[in-house]
Every structure is written in structure tokens, then in C-alpha cells.
Amino acid sequence: METPPKMTFTVRARRVDAHGSTAQCKSAELVLDTDLAGRSDAFNPAELLLAALAACMLKGIERVTPILHFSLRGVEVRIHGVRQDVPPRMESIDYEILVDTDEDARRLELLHENVKKYGTVFNTVAPGTRLQGVLRRAT
């Protein structure tokens, strides 16, 4: 049996000036906060990591809802990270996934298990960080 080809990803980033940088992928571009003083109009590297984790969760939900025949009206992901100074790293990440749905509690747990089991970014971050959270019904 032939092994399917592995997915690959390419991002290019470049310094614009002392206040910021840009990253390009496909036909998309992001402004990056690489200013030592910080800037409010762009994601810094830690925020990009948290955004990537949120995007991973959302994409995972999009992937599995048709397979599980899971009906939802919307999803919101809230993530909070705590940075350790020495050595610099994310020491903990807590998340809350709010799903607007009429599905029962057992089905919500099934959705959460799929998010945790099949998320590329989730499974990359989890071994080196205390990563914990809940998936619950939006009120």
C-alpha cells in the first residue's frame, strides 16, 4: 500500500522596519508585531501562536461536523496564554470553545475529543505546554 504524500506548508516573513514585519503565504499577507515596544495593530509572535491554535480548533470543527452529522449555528474560541520569562516559552494555555448548537452533552464531548485528537497545531503545542480547556454550549 502506497503512503499518501505529506502535506507541506510554506510561509515567508520579512522585516519591513524596526516597527514591524510581514508574513506571506499563498495570496495572503499578515502584518507582524516585531517592534520591541509592541504595536496594537498587529499580532506579536505569542498571539500568532494562540491564533494558530484557535484556527486549528475551528478548522477541526469544520472538518468533523459533516462526518459526525453535528449541527451547529456558530463557534467562538477564546484562548488565554501565560508566558514564562526564563526560559521564554508559553507555560500554559487555557481555552474555551463555545458552540451554538442544540446537540446534547455527549455529542459536545465527542466534538471536543475530535478537536483534541486530530488538530495539527493542538498536537504540536500540547506536549510542551500545559494545554487545557473546555468545549461547551454557547448561552
N, C-alpha and C positions, 0 to 999 in steps of 0.2 A: 504494500500500500504506500502510495507516494505521500510525503509530508507536504501539507499546503505551505505556500510561501509565507514568510513572516511579514507582518505589517511594519513599515518603516515610517519615520516622521523626520521632517527637516524644518528647522527654524533658523533664520539668520537674524542676528541682532548687531546693531552698530551704535556707537557713541555719536550723538549729534553735537553736544557741547557739554560743559560742566553741569548743566541742569537736567539733562535727560538723554535718553536713547530711544531707539525704535526697534521693534522686532517685526519681521515679516514671515509669513507662512502662506502658501498658496496666493490668493489675491487679497489677503487681509494684512492689516498693519496695526500694531499697538504702540502707543507711547508708553515708555517705561520711566518710572521714577528712579533715576540713578543719581540724583542730586544728593550730596551729603547732608544738606539742610532739609531734604524732603520736599515734596510738592503735592498739592492736593488734587491735581487734575490727572494723576496717573497712578497706576498700581506699582508699589515697590515689590522687590523680589518675594518677600514673605506673603504679601497679599496676592501675588500671582500664583503662588503655591496653593493658597487657600481657594482661590478662584478656580484653579485647575481641578482641585478635589471636588468642588461644588459642581463643576461642569461634568466631571466623571460620573457623579451620582445622578445628575439629571439625564445624561446620555444613557446610563444604565437603565434608568426607569423607562426611557423611551424605547429601549431595546426589548425589555422583558414584558412590558404591559400587553403587547399583542399576543405574545406566547402564552401568558398567563390568563388572557382574556380579562384583564384587570381594567376596570372602568374608572377614569378619573377626569376631573374638570381642570385641575391645575396642581402645580407643585412649587413649593418655595424651599430653598435650602439656606439655613443660617449656620455660619461657621465662626468659631472663635479660637484663635491660636495664641499660645503663650510661648514667647521666645526666651530661651536661656542664653545668657551672655557668654559664659565660659564652659566649654567651647560653644561658639554660636551655633544654635540649632533650634528647631521647634521642639520644645519639650512635651507639649500637649496640644491636642486639637479636639475640641468638642463640637458636635454638630447636632442640628435638629432639622429633620426633613418633615415638612408639613404637606400633607396630601389632602386635597379637596376631593373626597370620594364618599360613596355610600357603601363601599366594601366593608366586610366585617373585620374584627381584630385579628383573626387568624390569617386572613388574606393580606392585611397590612404587614404582619410579621414575615410572611412569605416574600413580599416585595422587598422588605428590608434585608432579608437574608440574601436575596439575589443581588442587591446593590453591593453588599459587602463581599460576596463571593466572586463576582465577575468584573469588578471595577479595576481597570489597569492602574490608574493613579492611586486609588484606595489601597490596592495591594502592594504598591511601591512604597507608599508612605507608612503604612501600618507597622511593619517590622521595626522601624527605628524611632517611632513616636507613640506616645500614649494617645491612641485614636479611639474615641468613644462617642456614641450618640444614640439618638432615638429617631424612629420614624413614627409619626402619629398623625391622626386625622386633624386637618385644619378645622378650626372652630369658626 
